[in-house]
Amino acid sequence: MPQQVVLETSFQISKNFFQWCEDLLQENQEIEFLSTFFILYEFRISLIKSAIDFFNLVRITDNPSIALAEWSNRFSPRSLKNVLLVHSSLLQLNDSIKADVPNYLDSLESCIIYLDKNFDTNIRRIVGNFSKDPIVHFQINSREDFAKFNELYNSRPCIPLVDFWKQNTQSLDLFLEKGPLYPKNPGFQKIYKKLQVLKSKPESGDNPSVNKAIGDAVISVDQPKSTTIWTLDASFIALSEILEKEYTLHKKPKSATKVNTN
């Protein structure tokens, strides 16, 4: 049986933009790459939703330049990064980006659909919980679906997790028991503090301030035991070790080009 690897959200996003990620996938074709429904959910409410929101902002402002300037003032660092990545993809898919609004929106629409469909590229199967989640099942085929996607998201701005954690109390207790062993892992410590809140108030699993902060813990618990997870996120050093699951933390290679400072 071939080795099975789960591509975590950070890797699933990065494979669209960085050649070294694509090279890793091509160099390891003997591996059976998997992902999970929760990772697909995160991919969509992060990268794809940011792209859709920016598309709508361009339509409202009727000016891509103004939309980019407004985006820089209105949204979180992650959303800013997502839109920069989307523009990277626009340049990869097109020889140039036309600034006139109709052509720009056409290119952006095609890019959003391409990125969404590309989630499955290299993936043999999607596994785990949350297979029935409506965000997971939603089909994005054209700009006509963008408003429906946002309506669906806004009707329930976080995925229900209360029942998931009720079924995985042993994993939650392990995180809380061994969390203090990783004081120098800031990403994990942010998750750990929210898991403490979750333990004291189980209903907070559906509170956005807790729900959205513990996604990596959900991914780690949901990861099949026999698999290795590929990630770019250092929080999995703690999460995977605590649950005794295999992981590989990939880091962006340093550029071979040295900057001449003379």
KEBADREN-23246 format. One record per residue: residue in three letters; x, y, z of N, C-alpha, C, O in turn. Coordinates in steps of 0.02 Angstrom, whole numbers, plus 50000, padded with zeros to 5 digits. Layout:
BEGIN
alaXYZXYZXYZXYZ/...
***
This chain:
BEGIN
met500424994050000500005000050000500445006350000500895006850041/pro500325011049954500745017049952500665021350014500145021250047/gln501185025150028501135029850083500575034850069500485037150013/gln500195036450121499645041250114499815047650151500015047650209/val499735053250116499895059850142499295064350135498995064850082/val499115067650190498575072650190498885079550178499325081650216/leu498655082950127498885089850113498455094650153497855095450140/glu498765097850202498405102450247498275109050211498555110350157/thr497845113350240497605119350206498175123750181498145126050124/ser498685124850221499235129150200499585126550138499785130450095/phe499655119950133499965116950074499495117150015499705118349958/gln498855115850027498365115949973498315122849941498235123349880/ile498385128049980498385134849953499035136149915499025138649859/ser499595134449947500245136149918500395132449854500775135049813/lys500115126549844500275122749784500045126449721500275124849666/asn499585131249728499345135049671499835140549649499785143149594/phe500305142249692500695148349680501455147249682501815151349654/phe501695141949713502415141149723502665134849688502405129349699/gln503155135749646503415130249606503705124749649503655118849632/trp504005126549706504315121449748503795116649777503945110749788/cys503185119149788502645114649811502455109849755502375103849766/glu502385112549695502225108249638502775103149626502645097349609/asp503395105249634503965100649625503925094949676504055089149658/leu503755096449737503695091249789503165086049769503265080049777/leu502615088449743502075083849722502305079549664502165073549662/gln502645082649616502865078849557503415073849574503465068549543/glu503835075649623504385071249642504155065349685504535060649697/asn503535065549707503285060349753502645057249726502155056449762/gln502655055549662502045052949631501865045949656501305043549645/glu502335042649690502175036049718501745036749781501455031749804/ile501695042849808501285044049868500555045049847500415048049795/glu500105042549888499385043749878499195049949919499165049649980/phe499075055449884498915061649918498165062049932497745060749889/leu498005063949994497325064650017497215071750043497695075450052/ser496595073450054496435079450093495795077850131495525072350125/thr495555082650170494955081350209494415086550192494565091850164/phe493805084850209493245089450196493315095850236493115101150212/phe493605095350296493695101450335494225105950303494155112050305/ile494745103050275495255106950240494955110350179495105116150165/leu494525106750142494165109950086493735115750111493715121050079/tyr493405114750167493005120250197493455126350211493285131950192/glu494025125150244494475130750260494745134050197494785140150194/phe494925130050148495175132750084494665137450053494845142850028/arg494045135550056493525139550024493365145850063493265151150033/ile493325145450130493135151550168493735156150177493655161750201/ser494325153850157494915158150161495075160950092494885166550076/leu495425157050051495655159549986495075161249939495055166749911/ile494605156649932494065157749883493595163349905493395167449863/lys493425163649968492985169049991493325175849984492995180649964/ser493965176350000494315182649992494295184849919494175190749904/ala494395180149873494385181749802493695184049780493635188849741/ile493175180749804492495182649787492335189549815492025193749781/asp492525190849877492395197349907492755202849869492485208349860/phe493365201449846493725206449807493385207449739493335213149716/phe493165202249708492785202649645492195207349654492065211649612/asn491825206549708491245210749721491435218049733491075222649713/leu492015219049765492245225849777492435229349712492305235249703/val492725225549666492875228449600492235230549565492205235849534/arg491735226349569491095227949537490785234249568490505238349532/ile490835234949634490545240649668490915247149651490615252249635/thr491585246849653491985252849640492045254349566492175260049547/asp491955249249525492035249849452492735252049434492845255349383/asn493225250049476493915252149464494375247549502494405247849564/pro494765243249468495205238549503495715241949547495875239549601/ser495985247649525496485251249564496195253749630496505252949683/ile495605256749626495275259149687495095253249732495165253749793/ala494865247849702494685241849742495275239249781495215237349839/leu495865239049748496465236749783496655241349841496845239049894/ala496595247849829496755252649882496265251949941496475252049999/glu495625251249926495135250449979495235243850016495155243550077/trp495405238649980495515232150011496085232550063496045229350115/ser496595236350047497165236950093496975240250159497305239150209/asn496435244150159496225247550221495685243950259495575245350318/arg495345239250227494735236550256494785229450283494355227250320/phe495305225850264495285218650277495905216250316496405219750322/ser495855210150341496375207250384497005205550344496975205050283/pro497565204650379498185202750344498105196350303498385195850248/arg497725191550328497635185350289497255186750225497425184050172/ser496735190950228496365192650168496795196550119496745195550058/leu497215201050145497675204650102498135199850065498245200450005/lys498415195050102498865190050073498495186050020498775184649966/asn497885184050035497495179949987497405183549921497475180549868/val497245190049924497125193749862497785194749823497775194649762/leu498335195549859498985195849825499125189249789499375189149733/leu498975183649822499075177149791498625176249730498845173449680/val498005178549735497555177949678497825181849619497775179549562/his498105187849632498395191649577499015188249548499165188849489/ser499375184649590499925180549565499665175349516499965174149463/ser499115172249533498805167349489498545170549425498605167649371/leu498265176549432498025180149372498595181149322498505180249262/leu499185182849348499765183949304500025177449275500275177249219/gln499955171949313500165165449287499705163049231499925159949183/leu499055164649238498555162149190498475166749130498195164749079/asn498725172949136498645177849082499315181149068499725182149114/asp499435183049006500045186548989500075193349022500615195749038/ser499495196349032499455202949066498775203449097498315199849078/ile498695208049144498055209349175497775215749145498055221149154/lys497225215249110496905221149079496525225049133496135222149170/ala496655231549136496375235549190495655237749177495305239849223/asp495415237149113494715239049102494265234049138494395228049138/val493745236649169493355232749217493065226249187493145221049219/pro492735226249129492445219949104492965214449094492845208749115/asn493535216049064494055210949053494365208749119494515202849128/tyr494465213549164494765211949229494305207149267494535202249296/leu493655208549267493175204249303493135197349270493075192249304/asp493175197149204493165190649170493765186549190493705180549204/ser494355189749193494965186149212494935183849284495145178349301/leu494675188249327494625186649398494125180949410494245176449450/glu493575181149375493075175749380493385169049361493315164049396/ser493745168949304494055162749281494575160249331494635154249342/cys494945164949361495455163149409495145159949472495395154949497/ile494605162949496494265160249556494025153149543494105148749585/ile493715152049485493455145449469494035140449462493995134749484/tyr494575142649429495165138349421495445136349490495585130449501/leu495535141149534495815139649600495375134849639495615130249672/asp494725135949636494255131549672494285124449645494315119649683/lys494275123749579494285117049549494965113649560494995107549562/asn495495117649566496175114849572496295111749641496805108549651/phe495835112749687495915109449752496005101949744496405098949780/asp495645098949697495665091649688496285089249651496425083249650/thr496655093749619497245091649581497745088249627497915090849680/asn497985082449605498465078349643498135074449700498465070449733/ile497495075749713497155072549770496795066249747496375066449702/arg496955060649779496625054349762495935053949794495445051949762/arg495895055849858495255055549894495215061149945495715063649969/ile494595063049960494465067650016494125063550071493635060150058/val494385063950131494175059550185493985063650247494035069750248/gly493755060050299493625063250363492915065250375492455063550337/asn492815068950430492155071450448491965077350402492345079350359/phe491365079850413491105085850379490945084850306490915089750268/ser490855078650285490715077350214490045080250192489935081450132/lys489585081450239488925084050221488865091650229488325094350222/asp489415094950245489385102150256489185105750191489455104150138/pro488725110550194488495113950133489035117950097489015118450036/ile489505120850133490055124450100490485119550060490705121150005/val490585113650087490975108550053490635106449988490975105249938/his489975105849990489605103349932489445108749880489275107049823/phe489505115049898489295120349853489715120449789490325119749792/gln489385121149732489725121249667489815128449643489325132249638/ile490425130349628490575136949601490775136049528491325133849512/asn490315137849484490425136849412490465143349373490725143449317/ser490225148749401490245155249368490145160749419490015159249478/arg490195167049399490085172649444489365172749471489235175849522/glu488915169449436488225169149460488175165349527487695166249564/asp488675161349542488665157549604488995161249662488945159049719/phe489335166849648489705170349701489245172949756489385172049815/ala488685176049735488225178849785487915173249827487815174049887/lys487755167749795487465162049831487955159149881487765157149936/phe488595158949861489105156449907489145160949968489165158450025/asn489165167449958489205172150015488575171850058488625172350119/glu487995171050027487375170350066487415164150110487215164250168/leu487675158750082487735152550120488215153450178488075151350234/tyr488785156650166489275157850218488985162450272489055160950332/asn488665167850252488395172650301487825169850342487695172250397/ser487485164850315486945161750354487205157550411486835155750457/arg487855155950408488175151850459488925152950455489275148850425/pro489165158350486489855160450475490395156050506490985157550499/cys490215150650538490725145850559490425138850557489825137950567/ile490845133950545490625127050539490465124250608490865125350654/pro489905120850618489735118150684490255113150708490425108350673/leu490505114250769491025109950796490855106850864491225102650889/val490305108850894490135106450961490105098750962490405095651005/asp489745095850915489675088550914490335085150898490485079850925/phe490745088250855491395085350838491815084550901492125079350912/trp491835089750943492255089451003491945084951056492315082151097/lys491285084251057490975079351102491205072351086491285068151130/gln491305071051021491515064350999492275063351005492515057850998/asn492635068751018493365068351021493635071551085494135075051085/thr493295070151141493505072951205494185070451227494565074051260/gln494355064251208495005061551227495575065651195496075067151227/ser495495067351130495995071451096496035078451127496575081151137/leu495455081251143495445087851175495815087651242496205092151257/asp495695082451281496035081851346496785081051337497175083551378/leu496995077551285497715076751272498035083551256498585085051280/phe497695087451215497955094151198498045098351262498545101751270/leu497545097951306497565101951366498095099351416498415103251451/glu498175092851418498665089851464499385091451442499805093051484/lys499525090851377500205091451353500365098251322500935099551303/gly499865102551317499975109151289500535113151321500915116451286/pro500595112951388501135116751421501845114451401502325117951417/leu501905108751368502565106351348502835110051286503405109051266/tyr502415114451257502605117851195502545125451204502185128751166/pro502885128351253502815135551267503115139951212502935145751206/lys503575137151172503925141151121503615140251052503925142051001/asn503015137551050502655136850986502055141650988501515139751010/pro502155147950965501635153050973500985151350937500445152850963/gly501035148250878500425146450842500015141450881499405142150887/phe500355136350909499995131450949499725134551013499165132951034/gln500095138951045499875141951108499235145951099498815146051145/lys499135149151042498515152651028497925147751025497385148951050/ile498065142050993497555136850989497415133951058496835132851077/tyr497945132751096497885129751163497445133951208497025131251245/lys497525140551206497105144951248496375144451229495935144651273/lys496235143951164495535143251143495265136351160494665135751174/leu495685131251160495455124651180495285124451254494845120651275/gln495635128451294495455128951365494765131951373494365129651415/val494605136951333493935139851334493425134651312492895133951343/leu493585130951260493135125751235492985120551289492415118351296/lys493495118551327493405113451379492945116051433492515112351457/ser493025122351453492605125051507491905126851483491425126651521/lys491845128451418491195130251389491115126651322491265129551270/pro490885120451323490845116551261490445119951205490585118951146/glu489945123951225489535127351174489935132551135489725134751082/ser490525134651161490935139651127491235136851063491525140651023/gly491175130351052491415127450989491075130350928491345130050873/asp490485133250938490125136550883490155144050888489795147550852/asn490575146650933490685153850938491265155650891491805152750897/pro491165160250843491685161650793492375163150823492875161150794/ser492405166550880493055168350909493455162250930494065162350930/val493115156850949493435150550967493475146050905494005143350889/asn492915145350871492855140850815493395141950762493715137150740/lys493495148150743493975149650688494705149150711495155148650669/ala494805149250776495495148950802495765141950811496365140950819/ile495325136950810495535130150826495495125450766495485119350773/gly495485128450706495435124350646495995119350638495875113650617/asp496605121350654497175116650648497095110650695497295105150679/ala496805111850754496685106350801496165101550771496235095450778/val495655104250739495155100050707495485095750653495355089750648/ile495905098950611496235095350557496665089650586496675084150559/ser497025091050640497465085950669497065080050696497255074350687/val496515081450730496095076050756495785072150699495725065950703/asp495575075650647495225072550590495695068650544495465064650504/gln496345069750551496835066350509496825058850523496895056850581/pro496745054650472496765047350484497425045350515497955047850497/lys497395040750561497975038750601498555036150559499135037250576/ser498395032750504498915029450464499255034150414499685031950376/thr499075040550414499325045150364499855049950394499925050450455/thr500205053350349500655058750368500345065250341500075065350286/ile500385070550380500115076950357500685081350332501205081950366/trp500595084250274501075089150248500795096150261500225097650244/thr501195100350293500955106950313501525111950309502115110150307/leu501345118350307501825123750312501755127350379502085132350392/asp501315124750421501125128050484501455124550543501345118650555/ala501875128350580502255125450635501825123150694502065119350736/ser501195125250697500765122950752500685115350751500545112350802/phe500775112350692500685105050687501265101250719501195095250732/ile501815104550733502345101150772502055098750838502155093050858/ala501695103250872501395101550936500775097150927500715091950959/leu500335099250883499705095650874499825088350856499515083850886/ser500255087150808500385080250785500755076150837500595070250848/glu501245079150869501625075350920501175073550979501235068051006/ile500745077950999500295076451055499835070551039499705066351081/leu499595070350977499135064950957499515058850929499205053950909/glu500185059350929500605053850904500435052250831500355046450813/lys500385057450791500255056650719500855059350680501225063750704/glu500945056650620501515058550579501385065150544500835066650523/tyr501915069150539501865075550503502525077150469503055074650490/thr502485081150418503085084050387502965091550381502505093750347/leu503405095450413503355102650408503815104950352504425104750358/his503505107150298503895109650241504015117150250503575120850272/lys504605119350232504765126350235504965128850165505285125250127/lys504765134950150504935137750086505685137950078506025140550122/pro505955135150024506685135150015506955142250010506645146749983/lys507555143150038507885149650032508115150549959508345145849927/ser508045156749935508245158049867508995156849858509395158549902/ala509175153949802509885152749788510235159149765510845159449761/thr509835164149749510125170449725510315174849784509905176149828/lys510935177149785511165181649837511095188849814511255190549757/val510845193049859510765200049842511425203649849511755203149900/asn511605207249797512235211149797512105217649835511725221949812/thr512435218449892512325224249934512865229549925512865234649959/asn513325228349878513865233249868513615239349829514005243949815/
***
